Amino acid sequence: MKIAVIGSGNVGGALAVKFVQKGHTVLIGAKFPLSDKSIALAQKIGEDRFTSVEHAVKQCEVIVLATPAPLAVEVAQSLGDTSGKVIIDTMNIVMGRGPQGFTNTADAILAHTATREVVKCFNTTGFNNMQNTQYGNTVIDCFVAGDSERGKEIAQQLALDAGFGACYAIGGNDKFQLMEQFAWFWINLAMFQGQGREIAFKLLKR
Ligand SMILES: NC(=O)c1ccc[n+]([C@@H]2O[C@H](COP(=O)([O-])OP(=O)(O)OC[C@H]3O[C@@H](n4cnc5c(N)ncnc54)[C@H](OP(=O)(O)O)[C@@H]3O)[C@@H](O)[C@H]2O)c1
């Protein structure tokens, strides 16, 4: 797949490395001059992948948004024409810090882009778990929500490519909020209840 990753920090960097390792064509839509985080990522995957946000989007069919939640509207507006493209939103509004007038970032993106194919994925766990999905012999899972069936299929494939054991679809756009609450559940356990970042979710079945 041709994937534009917008945001070259913890999440964007972790996912970009995994997608490159899997053989995808990855472009990073970045701010110039490159920040220290961008330079660190460029040293891993090559500076030639770094381009403007609009150019990265134009070249790619899938767009992964991994920028700060308060900038969701600004970043959505900077993408250019997204018609027919799939956007995967990894962002979370944490402690009220998000785009004004929205209760989750995916709704903000939908309101400010042409594409209707916006899904939310990779937001329910820490970036450290994207870098390493293994816990001993267990491989952790992730989750996706959105009305776009194509978007969910693509996100599920990319989750497997990134090393997750499975990526469970939890419903449509009406579950965007639940995805952010689930992220908050992880953040609460990890940061505020003292469990630390090296925790993750796995769906057990019998
Ligand atoms: N950290 C986690 O464990 C985690 C887990 C799941 C979801 N999330 C969510 O993922 C998102 C990113 O988190 P993070 O920890 O990766 O943040 P981060 O390390 O601060 O990275 C944010 C990136 O966004 C870039 N950026 C900011 N404005 C931009 C713009 N207008 N155009 C292009 N790039 C822009 C920054 O570029 P510069 O480097 O040039 O400033 C930076 O590379 C957040 O919404 C967060 O809620 C985080």
The ligand as a MOL file (V3000), in Angstrom:
LIG
                    3D

  0  0  0     0  0            999 V3000
M  V30 BEGIN CTAB
M  V30 COUNTS 48 52 0 0 0
M  V30 BEGIN ATOM
M  V30 1 N 1.9650 8.4930 22.7650 0
M  V30 2 C 1.1840 7.4030 22.7720 0
M  V30 3 O 1.5220 6.3650 23.3810 0
M  V30 4 C -0.1050 7.4080 22.0000 0
M  V30 5 C -0.8110 6.2160 21.8400 0
M  V30 6 C -1.9840 6.1890 21.0880 0
M  V30 7 C -2.4370 7.3690 20.4970 0
M  V30 8 N -1.7350 8.5300 20.6900 0 CHG=1
M  V30 9 C -2.2210 9.7380 20.0040 0
M  V30 10 O -1.4100 9.9080 18.8430 0
M  V30 11 C -1.2140 11.2940 18.5610 0
M  V30 12 C 0.2780 11.5640 18.4580 0
M  V30 13 O 0.8900 11.2720 19.7090 0
M  V30 14 P 2.4750 11.1740 19.8160 0
M  V30 15 O 2.7650 10.6860 21.1720 0
M  V30 16 O 3.0190 10.4760 18.6230 0 CHG=-1
M  V30 17 O 2.8490 12.7480 19.7230 0
M  V30 18 P 4.2670 13.3770 19.3590 0
M  V30 19 O 5.3670 12.4280 19.6570 0
M  V30 20 O 4.2870 14.7290 19.9870 0
M  V30 21 O 4.2070 13.5590 17.7640 0
M  V30 22 C 3.3300 14.4500 17.1580 0
M  V30 23 C 3.8410 14.7130 15.7690 0
M  V30 24 O 2.9010 15.5390 15.0780 0
M  V30 25 C 3.6490 16.4220 14.2690 0
M  V30 26 N 2.8410 17.5670 13.8670 0
M  V30 27 C 2.3010 18.5100 14.6710 0
M  V30 28 N 1.6010 19.3870 13.9190 0
M  V30 29 C 1.7190 18.9800 12.6400 0
M  V30 30 C 1.2330 19.4710 11.4050 0
M  V30 31 N 0.4470 20.5690 11.3500 0
M  V30 32 N 1.5460 18.8080 10.2660 0
M  V30 33 C 2.3230 17.7080 10.3000 0
M  V30 34 N 2.8230 17.1840 11.4460 0
M  V30 35 C 2.5180 17.8200 12.5890 0
M  V30 36 C 4.8340 16.7930 15.1160 0
M  V30 37 O 5.8260 17.3050 14.2620 0
M  V30 38 P 7.1690 17.9920 14.8300 0
M  V30 39 O 7.9860 16.8550 15.3780 0
M  V30 40 O 7.7350 18.6290 13.6050 0
M  V30 41 O 6.7230 18.9750 15.8880 0
M  V30 42 C 5.1950 15.4410 15.7300 0
M  V30 43 O 6.0450 14.7430 14.8660 0
M  V30 44 C -1.8980 12.0610 19.6890 0
M  V30 45 O -3.1350 12.5290 19.2290 0
M  V30 46 C -2.0840 11.0350 20.7880 0
M  V30 47 O -3.2590 11.2610 21.5500 0
M  V30 48 C -0.5930 8.5790 21.4080 0
M  V30 END ATOM
M  V30 BEGIN BOND
M  V30 1 1 1 2
M  V30 2 2 2 3
M  V30 3 1 2 4
M  V30 4 1 4 5
M  V30 5 2 4 48
M  V30 6 2 5 6
M  V30 7 1 6 7
M  V30 8 2 7 8
M  V30 9 1 8 9
M  V30 10 1 8 48
M  V30 11 1 9 10
M  V30 12 1 9 46
M  V30 13 1 10 11
M  V30 14 1 11 12
M  V30 15 1 11 44
M  V30 16 1 12 13
M  V30 17 1 13 14
M  V30 18 2 14 15
M  V30 19 1 14 16
M  V30 20 1 14 17
M  V30 21 1 17 18
M  V30 22 2 18 19
M  V30 23 1 18 20
M  V30 24 1 18 21
M  V30 25 1 21 22
M  V30 26 1 22 23
M  V30 27 1 23 24
M  V30 28 1 23 42
M  V30 29 1 24 25
M  V30 30 1 25 26
M  V30 31 1 25 36
M  V30 32 1 26 27
M  V30 33 1 26 35
M  V30 34 2 27 28
M  V30 35 1 28 29
M  V30 36 1 29 30
M  V30 37 2 29 35
M  V30 38 1 30 31
M  V30 39 2 30 32
M  V30 40 1 32 33
M  V30 41 2 33 34
M  V30 42 1 34 35
M  V30 43 1 36 37
M  V30 44 1 36 42
M  V30 45 1 37 38
M  V30 46 2 38 39
M  V30 47 1 38 40
M  V30 48 1 38 41
M  V30 49 1 42 43
M  V30 50 1 44 45
M  V30 51 1 44 46
M  V30 52 1 46 47
M  V30 END BOND
M  V30 END CTAB
M  END
